[in-house]
């Protein structure tokens, strides 16, 4: 997932940006499975905000784009 990690790393904390299936060169079905985890648990360094954008493929709806906000890395006080 190097493309995603590199893209997220370039964003400033609090920045809002879009991550799409096309950007990650993934099929809608693959991206949907990943995006559902991000919606429920958050992504690597970001949280999904708003309503994910969906597309219809063969009569089924799949998430194809999400808007996210970069979160800061929590520091352990130890």
C-alpha positions as CSV (number, residue, x, y, z in Angstrom):
1,X,0.0,0.0,0.0
2,X,2.9,2.3,-0.7
3,X,0.9,4.7,-2.8
4,X,-1.5,5.3,0.0
5,X,1.2,5.6,2.7
6,X,3.2,8.1,0.6
7,X,0.1,10.2,-0.2
8,X,-1.1,10.3,3.4
9,X,2.4,11.2,4.6
10,X,2.5,14.3,2.3
11,X,-0.7,15.7,4.0
12,X,-0.6,18.1,6.9
13,X,-2.4,17.2,10.1
14,X,-6.0,18.1,9.9
15,X,-6.0,18.2,6.1
16,X,-9.1,16.9,4.3
17,X,-8.5,15.0,1.1
18,X,-10.0,12.3,-1.1
19,X,-8.8,8.8,-1.6
20,X,-10.3,6.9,-4.6
21,X,-10.2,3.4,-6.1
22,X,-8.7,5.0,-9.3
23,X,-6.0,6.8,-7.3
24,X,-4.9,3.5,-5.8
25,X,-5.3,1.6,-9.1
26,X,-7.8,-0.8,-7.5
27,X,-11.1,-2.3,-8.8
28,X,-14.2,-0.9,-7.1
29,X,-14.8,-4.2,-5.3
30,X,-11.3,-4.3,-3.8
31,X,-11.5,-0.7,-2.8
32,X,-14.9,-1.2,-1.2
33,X,-13.6,-3.9,1.1
34,X,-10.8,-1.7,2.2
35,X,-12.9,1.4,2.6
36,X,-15.5,-0.4,4.7
37,X,-12.7,-1.1,7.3
38,X,-11.6,2.6,7.1
39,X,-15.2,3.7,7.7
40,X,-15.6,1.5,10.8
41,X,-12.1,1.6,12.3
42,X,-10.3,4.5,10.6
43,X,-7.4,4.3,8.2
44,X,-3.7,4.4,8.6
45,X,-3.3,8.0,9.8
46,X,-6.7,9.3,8.8
47,X,-10.4,9.1,9.6
48,X,-13.2,8.9,7.0
49,X,-15.6,11.9,7.2
50,X,-18.9,12.4,5.4
51,X,-20.7,9.9,3.2
52,X,-18.5,7.6,1.0
53,X,-19.2,7.9,-2.7
54,X,-20.5,4.7,-4.3
55,X,-20.8,3.4,-7.9
56,X,-22.9,0.7,-9.3
57,X,-21.2,-2.3,-10.8
58,X,-23.4,-5.2,-12.2
59,X,-26.2,-4.0,-10.0
60,X,-24.3,-3.8,-6.7
61,X,-23.1,-0.7,-4.9
62,X,-19.4,-0.3,-4.1
63,X,-17.6,2.5,-2.4
64,X,-15.3,4.2,-4.9
65,X,-14.2,7.3,-3.1
66,X,-13.9,8.6,0.5
67,X,-13.2,11.9,1.9
68,X,-10.8,11.7,4.9
69,X,-9.1,13.9,7.4
70,X,-5.5,13.3,8.5
71,X,-5.1,12.7,12.2
72,X,-2.0,13.3,14.2
73,X,0.1,10.4,15.5
74,X,-0.7,9.9,19.2
75,X,2.4,9.9,21.4
76,X,2.7,7.6,24.3
77,X,3.6,9.7,27.4
78,X,6.3,7.2,28.6
